[in-house]
């Protein structure tokens, strides 16, 4: 039996530690001329009433690296910062979206985390989304950029703005102690973790939250996917149902966000977008953040999951719930209908 166990523990996955493939909707523009783009934006800002359409057409159809070059060229000949110029020329959700596009992806994430915690009260939903959906590498980079931009430590700010087990879970994820994926499948450890999750929750009265936090913040994503599958052989409920039965409030939302991201991150974002545009109008901050942060990562796949899950396209949903130049910018980032 020991030999069988040892053999099983050495079986390999097809996963070789490669970075996730990208499914962007925004890709580098061909025949790119940053000086010409900067001049077009300058003329659009100086036009009486501001030519928002030109600004949208340029900035939403260039990659982040290209937008960085446009910023450099704009400052060189206009003698002012493009972000400052756009802030003066635009307003509302369109302004927020355009300024978001001028930041690097990591700077944008750091800024969104800061704005979720600054001032009175905390935007827990944003905090949960940002912390629970980023990879180890992304979170390590965010912490560094957060420190550079705000001269503050992300962990200290999260600890100061949250409390209890909710704080413990977020901090455990922010501390980036998660194992990196390997090509070895340890079936014994998968079984141990699945049983531990069951025995810390559904099996007992109350919940041993610390055990849940430890496993979900330290194990690799491929390992956890197999743990959740194995979990069903111990529990009458799947992992998400168990979370809903065992914990409530922001802690429940955080655990659910983690599990959903482990299982299918693009579906998680598709559902976030659907919820943000379910009622009259839209939660524009959520829609802006997801489209800006995912357009060069996996928005094409998010679109596919959105259509599969909700039976209508993300593109048509944006048309139904937004308007004007803001709508035009979102549709451009969306990259087409399905």
Secondary structure, DSSP 8 states (H G I E B T S, - for coil): -HHHHHHHHT-B-S--S-------S----TT--HHHHHHHHHHHHHSTT--HHHHHHHHTTS-HHHHHHHHHHHHHHHSS-HHHHHHHH--HHHHHHHHHHHS-HHHHHHHHHHHHHSSSS--HHHHHHHHHHS-HHHHHHHHHHHHHHHSS-HHHHHHHH--HHHHHHHHHHHTT------SB--HHHHHHHHHHHHHTTTTSSS--HHHHHHHHHHS-HHHHHHHHHHHTTT-SS-HHHHHHHH--HHHHHHHHHHHHHHHHHHHHHHHHHHHHTSSSS--HHHHHHHHHHHTTTTHHHHHHHHHHHHSS-HHHHHHHH--HHHHHHHHHHHTS--
